[in-house]
Amino acid sequence: MGTIRECDLPGIGRKYQIETSCGDQMVIIIHNDGRREIYHFEDGEQEECISQVTLEDEEARQIASIIGGMTYKPKALETIEVTLQQLIIDWFRVEPSFKCLNKTIAELEVRQRTGATILAIVGKKEQRINPGPNEPITADTTIVVAGEREQITRFKELLLNG
């Protein structure tokens, strides 16, 4: 992934310097009046501008939606989205009244009973990413869980009722 640096241009607007992962360098200036100027530079040469484009606000927004994939989505990305479309990641705060307290993930049979996956258990002083089956569920922690909507609902019931 490339790098982006930004700074204010007093009385003018804001400047963004972008170096892409391929090594291309661009500068985008957003003027206070909405105009955008885009400058493309020779590799490593901030002095030698290869090309420059000036856009009005509406033109810039149209181009942003095209680049951002709002009007066309590459086929490869559609398959990823379909795969992840049903995936939900949710956070649950474990209260002292929950019936699951002090039971381990294995004792609760989280995966077998709900189909959900515990991604992390976060406490005040520590966090356990990808906790093992012998990890206990304790009060005042937050559990990060992933699954489909029905799996998340079953997981919530398991937390509450043990």
C-alpha positions in Angstrom: 0.0 0.0 0.0 1.3 3.5 -0.9 1.7 6.5 1.4 -0.3 9.6 1.7 0.8 12.8 3.3 -1.4 15.8 3.7 -1.1 19.4 4.8 -3.1 22.6 4.9 -2.4 25.3 2.4 -3.5 28.5 4.2 -5.9 30.5 2.1 -5.9 27.9 -0.7 -7.2 24.6 0.7 -5.6 21.2 1.4 -2.7 19.3 -0.3 -2.3 15.5 -0.6 0.9 13.9 -1.7 0.5 10.3 -2.8 3.0 7.7 -3.6 1.4 4.5 -4.9 2.7 1.0 -4.2 3.9 1.0 -7.8 6.1 4.1 -7.2 3.9 6.6 -9.0 3.7 10.1 -7.4 0.7 12.4 -7.4 -0.3 15.6 -5.7 -3.9 16.5 -5.3 -4.9 20.0 -4.2 -8.4 20.7 -3.1 -9.1 24.4 -3.3 -11.5 26.1 -0.9 -13.8 26.9 -3.8 -14.2 23.2 -4.6 -11.8 22.9 -7.6 -9.3 20.0 -7.6 -5.9 20.0 -9.3 -4.2 16.6 -9.8 -0.5 16.6 -10.7 1.4 13.4 -11.8 5.1 13.4 -11.4 8.0 11.5 -12.9 9.3 8.8 -10.4 11.0 10.6 -7.6 10.9 13.9 -9.4 8.7 16.5 -7.7 10.1 19.1 -10.1 9.0 17.4 -13.4 5.2 17.3 -13.8 4.2 14.7 -16.4 0.5 15.7 -16.5 -2.0 18.0 -14.7 -5.8 18.0 -14.6 -8.1 20.5 -13.1 -11.6 19.4 -12.1 -14.7 21.2 -10.8 -16.3 19.8 -7.6 -19.0 17.8 -9.5 -16.5 16.4 -11.9 -14.2 15.3 -9.1 -17.1 13.6 -7.3 -18.1 11.7 -10.5 -14.6 10.5 -11.0 -14.3 9.5 -7.3 -17.4 7.4 -7.6 -16.0 5.7 -10.8 -12.6 5.0 -9.1 -14.3 3.9 -5.9 -16.3 1.3 -7.8 -19.7 2.9 -7.3 -20.6 2.5 -11.0 -18.8 -0.7 -11.9 -17.4 -3.5 -9.8 -14.7 -5.8 -11.2 -15.9 -9.4 -11.3 -13.2 -10.6 -9.0 -14.4 -8.3 -6.2 -18.1 -9.5 -6.6 -17.1 -13.0 -5.6 -15.3 -11.8 -2.5 -18.3 -9.7 -1.5 -20.7 -12.6 -2.0 -18.5 -14.8 0.2 -18.4 -12.1 3.0 -21.9 -10.8 2.6 -23.3 -13.1 5.2 -20.4 -12.6 7.7 -21.1 -10.5 10.7 -18.6 -9.4 13.3 -20.1 -8.4 16.6 -19.0 -7.4 20.1 -20.6 -8.6 23.3 -19.9 -7.2 26.8 -20.0 -10.0 29.3 -22.1 -8.9 32.3 -21.8 -10.5 35.8 -25.4 -11.9 35.5 -24.6 -14.0 32.4 -24.8 -17.8 32.9 -21.7 -18.5 30.9 -19.4 -17.0 33.5 -16.2 -18.9 34.3 -17.0 -21.6 31.8 -14.4 -22.3 29.0 -15.1 -22.0 25.3 -14.9 -25.8 25.1 -17.3 -26.3 28.1 -19.8 -24.0 26.4 -19.3 -25.8 23.0 -19.4 -22.5 21.3 -18.6 -23.7 17.8 -20.7 -26.9 18.0 -23.8 -25.2 19.5 -23.8 -21.9 17.6 -21.5 -22.2 14.6 -20.0 -18.8 15.6 -16.2 -18.2 16.0 -14.7 -16.2 18.9 -12.1 -13.9 17.4 -10.9 -12.2 20.6 -11.6 -11.7 24.3 -10.7 -8.2 25.4 -10.4 -7.3 29.1 -9.3 -4.1 30.8 -5.7 -5.2 31.1 -5.3 -7.8 28.3 -6.6 -9.1 25.1 -6.5 -12.6 23.8 -6.7 -12.8 20.0 -8.0 -16.2 18.7 -8.4 -17.6 22.2 -8.1 -21.4 22.6 -10.8 -23.8 23.8 -9.6 -23.7 27.5 -10.1 -19.9 27.7 -12.7 -19.0 30.3 -15.4 -16.4 29.8 -15.2 -13.8 32.6 -17.2 -10.8 33.6 -16.4 -7.4 32.4 -14.7 -8.6 29.2 -15.8 -8.0 25.6 -16.0 -10.9 23.2 -15.5 -10.3 19.5 -17.4 -13.0 17.5 -17.9 -13.7 13.8 -20.6 -15.7 12.0 -23.8 -15.5 10.1 -26.7 -13.6 11.7 -28.4 -16.8 13.1 -25.1 -18.0 14.5 -24.5 -14.6 16.3 -28.1 -14.8 17.7 -27.4 -18.3 19.0 -24.1 -17.2 20.5 -25.8 -14.3 22.3 -28.3 -16.8 23.8 -25.4 -19.0 24.9 -23.8 -16.1 26.7 -26.9 -15.2 28.5 -28.2 -18.7 29.4 -25.0 -20.7 29.6 
